C-alpha cells in the first residue's frame, strides 16, 4: 500500500464522525419525488448536493433542468488526459414514508441506535452517495485524485428516471468517460462483499376493466352483469401457469439462458431458501420451477401484481357490483427483453383472454432496460481487489433483482460499462418504515472506495 493510500485511509478514519454528521444533514431533507408537495425539498436536496460537490473542489457544478427534477453535474479533471475518467452516478430522491405510524423515530429526524443510522434515504441511496463523496475527499486531500471524475446525480430515480435517458443522449460530450461508478446496489451480508454485475429492467402497467356505467346493487344485478372485479381476478390468475412461468405470448423469446459457469458463481451467494424466508417472513417460497431462489431473483424475468382496486373496500358491508376494476402490474426484465415489446405482449394476452362482456384498457406507465456488465472488465476488477483488501475475502458476483434505469442508459447512449456496488444490507428496510444504514459496513465501504480509485489508476 502506497503512503498516499495509507494517508487517505487514516484521513477517512479520523473524519468518520464528520462524514456521519454530513449524512445526517443530507437525510434530513424530505426529498420524496413521488409526492408533488415535496417539490421544494427536491430542489433543496439538489442544491445540497451541488454545494457538497463544490466543497470537494469539483468544478463546473450545474443544475440541469429536466422533465422532472434537476440533474446535478460537475467535473474534476485534474488527473490529466492520460488518466481514466469515471462518471459517478447517484440520486438524491427518496421513497415515501407511509405507513408513518410504524416508524420508531421520525423518517427525516436521523437517529443513531446501536450500530445503525435510522432515516429515510440512509440506505437508499443518500448513504451510498455520501460514502463515495467521503472517499473522494480522503483521496483528494492526500496526494490528489489519480483519476478524473464527472458527476451525474439525479432526482427522479424513485419514479423510474423518466427524463434521464433523454438528458444523457443530449449531453453525450459533457458526460463522455471511460466507465461509470454506481453505488446504488448493496451487499448480501455485512461480512460478504458483493458486486452486482446485472440489473433487471422494468415494465409497469395498469390494466383497467370496465363493466356497467355505474356501481350496481349486487342483489338486483348479480348474475346478470359480468363483474369487472371477477374478470380482472381471472385475467391476473391466468398470467402464470402451474410451473410459475409467465404466460404472456412471447415473454421468454429473448431471455438469455444461464450457462454453468455463471450458475456456479451465483451459487456462492448465501441467498438460500432459508435466507429468503427469514428476510420476508413468508411461510414458503414460490417461483419458476427449475431455478434456485437467487437465479429467480436476478436472472429470470417476473410479472407481479403491485396493487388491486375495485368496488367497496371500507369497513362493514356494502353489496355492490363495481363498475370497474384496476390492477397495477410490473414486470422485471432481464437482458435482451424490451419493455415496449412486453407491453405489446400484455395487450395481446388481454385481447386473447378478456370476455366480450367488458371493455378494457392496458396503460403503459414506465419502462427501463435491463443491463449486464463484463465481470472481467478493468473497472470491475479494480472493485474486486478493493473489496478483497478491506474484507479479506473475494467478493461474490450477483444479479440484482431490482432496477437502476441509468445503467442501461449509460450502455445505450455512452457505450460504457458500469461498476455497480454499494454497502446497504438486505435488512436495511429500504422502501419500508425504519430504513437504516449499518455504520460499520458504511465505514468499511468508504475504505474500499479509496482503494478502488487507486486501483483504477494502476
C-alpha positions, 0 to 999 in steps of 0.5 A: 500500500502506497503512503498516499493510500495509507494517508487517505485511509487514516484521513477517512478514519479520523473524519468518520464522525464528520462524514456521519454528521454530513449524512445526517444533514443530507437525510434530513431533507424530505426529498420524496419525488413521488409526492408533488408537495415535496417539490421544494425539498427536491430542489433543496436536496439538489442544491445540497448536493451541488454545494457538497460537490463544490466543497470537494473542489469539483468544478463546473457544478450545474443544475440541469433542468429536466422533465422532472427534477434537476440533474446535478453535474460537475467535473474534476479533471485534474488527473490529466488526459492520460488518466481514466475518467469515471462518471459517478452516478447517484440520486438524491430522491427518496421513497415515501414514508407511509405507513408513518405510524410504524416508524420508531423515530421520525423518517427525516429526524436521523437517529443513531441506535446501536450500530445503525443510522435510522432515516429515510434515504440512509440506505437508499441511496443518500448513504451510498452517495455520501460514502463515495463523496467521503472517499473522494475527499480522503483521496483528494486531500492526500496526494490528489485524485489519480483519476478524473471524475464527472458527476451525474446525480439525479432526482427522479430515480424513485419514479423510474428516471423518466427524463434521464435517458433523454438528458444523457443522449443530449449531453453525450460530450459533457458526460463522455468517460471511460466507465461509470461508478454506481453505488446504488446496489448493496451487499448480501451480508455485512461480512460478504462483499458483493458486486452486482454485475446485472440489473433487471429492467422494468415494465409497469402497467395498469390494466383497467376493466370496465363493466356497467356505467355505474356501481350496481346493487349486487342483489338486483344485478348479480348474475346478470352483469359480468363483474369487472372485479371477477374478470380482472381476478381471472385475467391476473390468475391466468398470467402464470401457469402451474410451473410459475412461468409467465404466460404472456405470448412471447415473454421468454423469446429473448431471455438469455439462458444461464450457462454453468459457469455463471450458475456456479458463481451465483451459487456462492451467494448465501441467498438460500431458501432459508435466507429468503424466508427469514428476510420476508417472513413468508411461510414458503417460497414460490417461483419458476420451477427449475431455478434456485431462489437467487437465479429467480431473483436476478436472472429470470424475468417476473410479472407481479401484481403491485396493487388491486382496486375495485368496488367497496373496500371500507369497513362493514358491508356494502353489496355492490357490483363495481363498475370497474376494476384496476390492477397495477402490474410490473414486470422485471426484465432481464437482458435482451427483453424490451419493455415496449415489446412486453407491453405489446405482449400484455395487450395481446394476452388481454385481447386473447383472454378478456370476455366480450362482456367488458371493455378494457384498457392496458396503460403503459406507465414506465419502462427501463432496460435491463443491463449486464456488465463484463465481470472481467472488465478493468473497472470491475476488477479494480472493485474486486481487489478493493473489496478483497483488501478491506474484507479479506475475502473475494467478493461474490458476483450477483444479479440484482433483482431490482432496477437502476434505469441509468445503467442501461442508459449509460450502455445505450447512449455512452457505450460504457460499462458500469461498476455497480456496488454499494454497502446497504444490507438486505435488512436495511428496510429500504422502501419500508418504515425504519430504513437504516444504514449499518455504520460499520459496513458504511465505514468499511465501504468508504475504505474500499472506495479509496482503494478502488480509485487507486486501483483504477489508476494502476 
